[in-house]
Amino acid sequence: MDRQRRQLNRGIFSLFLIAGLPLASTACSQFEAKPFKTGSVVSPPLGCTELLARDSRGDC
């Protein structure tokens, strides 16, 4: 009885898995790829003084 139940559960799970594959492959096709918007390249501050000169909220 348990063996038949396990086989039935595997069959049902496999059926749902196979039925869901087309949905998984088309889910990402709805989104359009867009490039990242980046700002200018800024070198890191050399010390706490320079950090605070750039931004008064700096944590030193």
Buried (B, 14 or more C-beta within 10 A) or exposed (E): EEEEEEEEEEEEEEEEEEEEEEEEEEEEEEEEEEEEEEEEEEEEBEEEEEBBEEEEEEEE
